[in-house]
Amino acid sequence: MSEHSPPQNALLAALSAAERERLANDLELVPLALGQVLYESGETMSHAYFPIDCVVSLLYVMKNGESAEIAIVGNDGMIGVALFMGGESTMSRAIVQNAGHAYRLKAQTLKDEFHSAGALSRLLLLFASALITQMVQTAACNRHHPVDQQLCRWMLLSLDRLPSSRISMTEKLIGNMLGLKPRDVTKATDLLQGAGLIRYDAGEITVLDRAGVEERSCECYGVVKTESDRLLPLSV
């Protein structure tokens, strides 16, 4: 028996057993590698993805190639919101931030499910609302809060979507995600490591004191988590 199952994703877990069974033949389990691009900005989406033990970052990419993260999605939701919001593509890039697995669903199948106005339709709309809140808060956070607080917010959101306290990510990639210069990320990781909150070694962050990281973080993590918990009172 596979160690992976659809209920490991919160949206799929919230469906009745009968509804999941109906979707079973359409859900395809796929491995997602670190750095894998699920779709590029402006690219037509062929599938929607429901992560179960990985994290996917949504990035806005500028014309000069620079990027900044606008949201992250893990086992709390899905990748491909534009498919049921009336579009075939989006202006963001979806890239795997932490490797793992996801169930993917063909784009047309997702659209058919959404238009059927069943249980999945309502869950998708609730998730979209929570995702918008995260995007808005991320924009405000990146503009107004110090780098170490941004990093704490980012780590906490990642940990909420991962099965362990370790995040595999180089400082360069963190900089790309947060739209920061590598030296600014280095200063922030050194600061947090010096405070005994994290250990950073060879591209892997281990959170040693989650409560301390939460205390160090800005208000943005709490705002996003509270809204997600309110809209999606689901468990996996």
C-alpha positions as CSV (number, residue, x, y, z in Angstrom):
1,M,0.0,0.0,0.0
2,S,1.3,3.5,-0.9
3,E,2.5,5.7,1.9
4,H,0.8,8.6,0.1
5,S,-2.9,9.2,-0.1
6,P,-5.2,12.1,-1.2
7,P,-6.4,12.9,2.4
8,Q,-2.8,14.1,3.1
9,N,-3.9,17.3,1.3
10,A,-6.4,19.4,3.3
11,L,-8.7,20.2,0.5
12,L,-9.0,16.6,-0.6
13,A,-9.3,15.5,3.0
14,A,-12.3,17.7,3.5
15,L,-14.2,15.8,0.7
16,S,-16.4,12.9,1.6
17,A,-15.0,9.4,1.0
18,A,-17.5,9.0,-1.8
19,E,-16.3,12.2,-3.5
20,R,-12.7,11.3,-3.2
21,E,-13.4,7.9,-4.6
22,R,-15.1,9.5,-7.6
23,L,-12.0,11.5,-8.2
24,A,-9.6,8.7,-7.5
25,N,-9.0,7.7,-11.1
26,D,-8.3,11.3,-12.1
27,L,-5.8,12.0,-9.3
28,E,-2.2,11.2,-10.3
29,L,0.5,11.0,-7.7
30,V,3.7,12.7,-9.0
31,P,7.1,13.4,-7.4
32,L,8.2,17.0,-7.4
33,A,11.9,17.9,-7.3
34,L,13.5,20.9,-5.7
35,G,13.5,23.7,-8.2
36,Q,11.1,22.1,-10.6
37,V,8.9,24.6,-12.4
38,L,5.3,23.6,-12.6
39,Y,4.4,26.5,-14.8
40,E,5.9,29.7,-16.1
41,S,4.4,33.2,-16.1
42,G,1.8,33.4,-19.0
43,E,2.0,29.7,-19.7
44,T,-1.1,27.7,-20.3
45,M,-1.6,25.3,-17.3
46,S,-2.2,21.7,-18.2
47,H,-2.8,20.4,-14.6
48,A,-3.7,21.5,-11.1
49,Y,-1.6,20.2,-8.3
50,F,-2.6,19.3,-4.7
51,P,0.6,19.0,-2.6
52,I,0.8,16.5,0.2
53,D,4.4,16.7,1.5
54,C,6.1,19.4,-0.6
55,V,5.9,23.2,-0.7
56,V,5.5,25.2,-3.9
57,S,6.4,28.9,-4.2
58,L,4.5,31.3,-6.4
59,L,6.8,34.0,-7.7
60,Y,6.2,37.2,-9.7
61,V,9.0,37.5,-12.3
62,M,10.1,40.9,-13.6
63,K,11.2,41.6,-17.2
64,N,14.9,41.7,-16.0
65,G,14.6,38.2,-14.6
66,E,14.4,39.2,-10.9
67,S,11.7,37.6,-8.9
68,A,9.9,37.9,-5.6
69,E,7.7,35.4,-3.8
70,I,4.0,36.3,-3.5
71,A,2.7,33.2,-1.7
72,I,3.6,29.6,-0.8
73,V,1.3,26.6,-1.0
74,G,1.7,23.2,0.6
75,N,-0.7,20.5,1.9
76,D,-3.1,23.3,2.8
77,G,-4.2,23.9,-0.8
78,M,-3.6,23.6,-4.5
79,I,-1.7,25.1,-7.4
80,G,-3.7,26.3,-10.3
81,V,-6.2,28.8,-8.9
82,A,-6.4,30.6,-12.3
83,L,-8.0,27.5,-13.8
84,F,-11.3,27.9,-11.9
85,M,-11.1,31.7,-11.7
86,G,-11.7,32.1,-15.4
87,G,-8.2,31.9,-16.9
88,E,-5.9,29.4,-18.5
89,S,-2.7,31.0,-17.2
90,T,-1.4,33.4,-14.6
91,M,1.4,36.0,-14.3
92,S,3.2,34.1,-11.6
93,R,5.8,31.2,-11.8
94,A,5.2,28.1,-9.7
95,I,8.4,26.5,-8.5
96,V,9.0,23.7,-6.0
97,Q,10.5,25.1,-2.8
98,N,10.7,21.8,-0.9
99,A,10.7,18.5,-2.8
100,G,8.0,15.9,-2.2
101,H,4.8,14.7,-3.8
102,A,1.5,16.0,-5.1
103,Y,-1.6,14.7,-6.7
104,R,-2.2,16.3,-10.0
105,L,-5.5,16.7,-11.8
106,K,-6.0,17.6,-15.5
107,A,-7.0,21.2,-16.0
108,Q,-10.3,20.3,-17.8
109,T,-11.2,17.9,-15.0
110,L,-10.7,20.6,-12.4
111,K,-12.8,23.0,-14.3
112,D,-15.5,20.4,-14.8
113,E,-15.5,19.7,-11.0
114,F,-15.7,23.4,-10.2
115,H,-18.6,24.1,-12.5
116,S,-20.5,21.2,-11.1
117,A,-20.9,23.3,-7.9
118,G,-20.1,20.4,-5.6
119,A,-18.2,20.3,-2.4
120,L,-14.8,20.8,-4.1
121,S,-16.1,24.0,-5.7
122,R,-16.7,25.7,-2.3
123,L,-13.4,24.5,-0.9
124,L,-11.5,25.9,-3.9
125,L,-13.1,29.3,-3.4
126,L,-12.3,29.3,0.3
127,F,-8.7,28.4,-0.5
128,A,-8.5,31.2,-3.1
129,S,-9.7,33.7,-0.5
130,A,-7.0,32.5,1.9
131,L,-4.4,32.7,-0.8
132,I,-5.3,36.3,-1.7
133,T,-4.9,37.2,2.0
134,Q,-1.4,35.7,2.0
135,M,-0.5,37.6,-1.2
136,V,-1.7,40.9,0.2
137,Q,0.1,40.4,3.6
138,T,3.3,39.3,1.8
139,A,3.4,42.5,-0.2
140,A,2.9,44.6,2.9
141,C,5.5,42.6,4.8
142,N,8.2,42.9,2.1
143,R,7.7,46.7,2.1
144,H,7.6,47.4,5.8
145,H,9.4,44.8,7.9
146,P,13.1,44.0,8.5
147,V,14.7,41.1,6.7
148,D,15.0,38.9,9.8
149,Q,11.2,39.3,10.5
150,Q,10.4,38.5,6.8
151,L,12.6,35.4,7.1
152,C,10.8,34.3,10.3
153,R,7.4,34.7,8.6
154,W,8.6,32.7,5.6
155,M,10.0,29.9,7.7
156,L,6.9,29.6,9.8
157,L,4.6,29.5,6.8
158,S,6.9,26.8,5.3
159,L,7.0,24.7,8.5
160,D,3.2,24.7,8.7
161,R,3.2,22.9,5.4
162,L,6.1,20.5,6.0
163,P,6.3,17.3,8.1
164,S,9.6,18.2,9.8
165,S,11.4,21.2,11.3
166,R,13.9,21.3,8.4
167,I,13.8,23.5,5.3
168,S,16.2,22.7,2.4
169,M,17.0,26.0,0.9
170,T,20.2,27.9,0.0
171,E,20.6,31.5,0.9
172,K,20.7,32.4,-2.8
173,L,17.4,30.7,-3.3
174,I,15.9,32.4,-0.2
175,G,17.0,35.7,-1.7
176,N,15.3,34.9,-5.0
177,M,12.1,33.9,-3.2
178,L,12.0,37.0,-1.0
179,G,13.5,39.4,-3.5
180,L,16.5,40.1,-1.3
181,K,20.3,40.3,-1.9
182,P,22.2,37.2,-0.7
183,R,24.2,39.3,1.7
184,D,21.0,40.5,3.4
185,V,19.8,36.9,3.7
186,T,23.2,36.0,5.2
187,K,22.9,38.7,7.8
188,A,19.4,37.6,8.7
189,T,20.4,33.9,9.1
190,D,23.5,34.8,11.1
191,L,21.3,36.9,13.4
192,L,18.7,34.2,14.0
193,Q,21.4,31.5,14.3
194,G,23.3,33.7,16.9
195,A,20.0,34.0,18.9
196,G,19.8,30.2,19.0
197,L,16.6,30.1,16.9
198,I,17.8,28.2,13.9
199,R,20.8,26.2,12.7
200,Y,21.9,26.8,9.1
201,D,24.2,24.4,7.5
202,A,24.9,23.4,3.9
203,G,21.7,24.8,2.5
204,E,19.5,23.4,5.2
205,I,17.7,25.4,7.9
206,T,16.7,23.6,11.0
207,V,14.4,25.5,13.3
208,L,15.5,24.9,16.9
209,D,13.1,27.1,18.7
210,R,9.8,27.6,17.0
211,A,8.3,29.6,19.8
212,G,11.2,32.0,19.6
213,V,10.9,32.3,15.8
214,E,7.2,33.1,16.2
215,E,8.0,35.8,18.8
216,R,10.7,37.2,16.5
217,S,8.4,37.2,13.5
218,C,6.3,40.2,12.5
219,E,2.5,40.3,12.7
220,C,2.1,39.0,9.1
221,Y,2.5,35.3,10.0
222,G,-0.3,35.5,12.5
223,V,-2.6,37.4,10.2
224,V,-2.2,34.8,7.4
225,K,-2.5,31.8,9.7
226,T,-5.6,33.2,11.5
227,E,-7.3,33.9,8.2
228,S,-6.4,30.5,6.8
229,D,-7.6,28.7,9.9
230,R,-10.9,30.7,9.7
231,L,-11.6,29.9,6.1
232,L,-10.2,26.4,6.0
233,P,-10.9,24.7,9.3
234,L,-9.5,21.5,7.9
235,S,-7.1,18.9,9.1
236,V,-4.9,16.4,7.3
